[in-house]
Amino acid sequence: MIIGAMNSPKNSLVEEIQLFGEMGFDFVEVTIEHPSATPEKIMANKKTIMDAFHSYNFGVLTHYPWYFSVAHPYSRIQDAIVQEFAKAFDAASELGAKKATIHTEFLPSGIQDRPIHVAKTIETVKRLSKEASERGLQLLIENFNQGSFSIKEFKTLFSELDIGMTLDIGHASTSEGEGMNNYLAQFKKRISHVHLHDNDRRSDQHLPLGAGKIDMPKAVSELKSFYDGTITLEIHSSDREYLKIGKDKLEILWYGREHHERNKNYQQPKK
């Protein structure tokens, strides 16, 4: 199990990398996003960014704006968005990333009929998968809720596309999220990355672990029963110390407190 953190696109990416490095994370999931982490700004500061990654021996994953449509009803707008994805994939490749997480459609329901929504999503994701593959990136698609894309619709998508899934446990655990266990029952073999955060089990809040109502010990136990890969703590708090607290909580749930304390003493030996 490898634990990472995601930068806030409002902050300097280099400063975010340094913060996560001092907290002892294993990788950064770079959200390539306006305002401070656009492809153009990443490319302009590539050397400084790479120096920061190398100083902490960080691995790199990438993440893309949730508001980038993948089923827009206007084809010219969708074409322009695909071009923006391609620019972001270029930047991800330059950073040495291997995984790229995109989102399902977030347009309000009623804008287009559901079968068209699903068909357009599949069409666009096929295009994005090709663009990502050409740059050495494994394309992953993230669950949100059944209003965005349901489990049934994911089954249709995966029947036509050989891509992986980023399982967002927080998203799956909202009132419209259809449940983590239902995702595992259908897509366990597709899961190549995980996002973890807490909420009140009603709405998507990205709370620190333990601050909401998700049964974290149960969720982590179920995940651990089959998975041993990358997990990003996607905690949206202005107090960044909650990231370090979350990392400690996850390690204790995964390895046990004794193992966690032994590792901590090894990484930060007592003087």
N, C-alpha and C positions, 0 to 999 in steps of 0.2 A: 504494500500500500504506500502510495507516494502522495504527499499533501502539498497543494499549491494554493496560491491566492491570486485574485484578479485585481488589476490596477483600476483605480477610478480614472476615467478619461478626462476628468476635470483637473487632475494633478499632473505634475511632471512625471513622465514614465521613468526616467532615471531615478528620481527620488523615491518612486514607488518600489522599484527594484531593490534599492538600497534598504528601504524599510522592511521589505519581506525577507531580505537576506539577513538582516540583524535579528529578525524573529525566528530564523531557522527553518524557513520553508524550503521545499525541495525544488519547486519550479514556479514560474509565473505563467498564468494564462492571460496573455495580452489581449485586451479588448481593443481592437483597432477601430477607433471611434473618435468623433468630434467631442471636445475641441482640441485636446492636447495630444491625442494619439492617432491622428489621421495618417493615412499612408504617406502623404507628403512630408509631414513632420517627422515620422519615423525614418524615412529615407534621408532627410536632411541631417538627422542626428544619429545615423546608424553606428558610427564608430564609438561614440560615447555610450550608446545603449548597449552595444555588444561588449564593450569593456566592463560595464556594470554586470552584465550577465556572467561573463567569464570570472569576475572577481568572486562570485558566490557559487560558481560551478552550477548554474541554474539550467534546467531544461526549459523549453519554451513550448507552450500550446497557444492557440489563438482563438478568438471569439469575435463575433461580428454584431453590428447594431441590431437590436431586436426589432427596430422600426424599418429595416430594409425589407421591403415586400418581396415575397416569392410567388404571389398569385394575383398580381395587380390586374384589374380589368382592362387597363389601357396598355397596349403592347409596347408603345414607344417609351412609356414611363418604366415598364418592366425591363426593357432593353437597356435603358440608362442605369438602372439599379444593378443589373448584371455586370455592366462595365465598372461600376464602383466596387462591386465584389471582386472583380478581377484585379483592380488596383490594390485592394487590401490583401488579396492572395499573393501578389508580387511582394508586398512588404513582409508578409508572413514568411515567405520563402527566404528572403534576405536575412531574416532573423534566425533561420534554421529550424523553424517550426515544422512539426510533422502532423499535427491534428488541427482541424479547423471546424469550429462549431457554429452552425447557423440555426435560425429559428423558423418555426412554422409561421403561417400567415396571421397577422394581427388586425387585418381590416375588420370593421364592424360587420356582424352578420346582417344579411339582407341586401348587401351590395351586389352579390351575385349568387346564383343558385349553387347549392352545395356540391353537386357533381362537377360543375365547372370549376369551383374553388379547388377541389381535389385534383382535377386534371391539370389545371394551371400550375399548381404546386409541383406535381410530378414532372411536368415539362420543364419548369425552371430549375428544379433540383438536378435533373439530368444534365442540364447545361452547366450548372455550377460544379457538379461532380467532375465533369470533363476538365473544366478550368482548373480546379484544385489538383486533380491528378497530374496534369501537365506540369505543375509546379512542385510536385513531390509531397502534396498534402493529402491526408486522409480526411474526407469530408464526413462530418457527423451532424445529425439533425437532433435538435433538443425538443423535448416535450414541453408544452405549457399547460393548456387545459383543453377540454373537449370542444369548447367554443372555437378555439384556434385550430385544433386538429385532434380528432378522437383516436382512441386505440384502434377502432375499426378502420379508420382512414389510414393510420400508420401501417396496418396490415396490407392495405392496398398499395401504399407507396413502396413498402419493402418487397412486395411481390414483383415489382418492376425495377427496383434499384438495389444494387449491391453496395450499400453504404452502412455505416454504423450509427449508433444512437448515443447521444449524451443524455443520460438519465438524470433529470433534475428532481431530486427527492422532495424538495420544498414545493415545486410546482405540482407534483403528483399528489401531494398531501393536502391541497386546498379543497374546498367544497365542490369545485368543478374539475378537479384534477384526476379523477377516476381511480386513484389509489396506487401506491407503490407496488403492492402485491400483484395487481392486475397487469401492470407493465412488465413485472418480472415473469409472470406466467406466459406472456406472449413474446417478449423480446430479450430474454436473458442472454442469448447468444449474440445479440446485436450490440450489447452495451460495451462501449470502448472508453467511456469517460463518465465521470459523475460530478454533479454539482450538489453541494450540501449547504442548507441553511434552514432556519426555523420559521414558523408562523403560527397563527392562532387556529389553524386548520380550517379557516374560512377563506382568507384572501392571501395573495402573494406579498409577503412583507420583507423577506430577506433579513430576518432577525438573527442575532447571535445564537449559537447552539445553547439550548436550555432556557432561552427567553420566551419561547412559545410553547405550543402544546403537542408538537410531534413527539412521539415516543422514540427518542433518539437511541437508547440502548437496543430496542427492538429493531429499528431501521438499520442500524450499523451491523447488528448480528445477522440479519437477513442478507445484507450486502456481502458481508465477510464470508458467508457460506459458499459463495461461488466466484467472488471478484477479488482481485488483488492488484488493481491498477491505480491510475491517477484519480485523485479526488480534489476538486477545487472548493474551498470554503468561500462561497459567494455571499459574504456578509456585507450589507450596505449600512454601515454605521459611521457617523462622523468621528467616533472614538475608535481609533484603529487598534487599540489594545484588545478589543473583542476578537480580533483575528487571532492573536496569540493565545488568548484564552480558549478559543474554539479549537485551535490546533492541539492544545494540551488535552482538551476534553475528548477529541476524536482519537488521539493516540491512546488514552486511558481506556476508552471503550473498545478499541481494536486489540490492543496488546495486554491490557491489564495495568494497574497502577504500579506494581513492582517493576515491571519491564520499562515502563515510562520513566520512572524515577532513576533507574539505572542508566538509561540512555541520556537523560538530562544531565546527570552527573558526569557522564563521559564527554558530552558536548560542551558543558560548562563546568569544568572541574572546580571543586572548592579550593580556595587558597589557604 
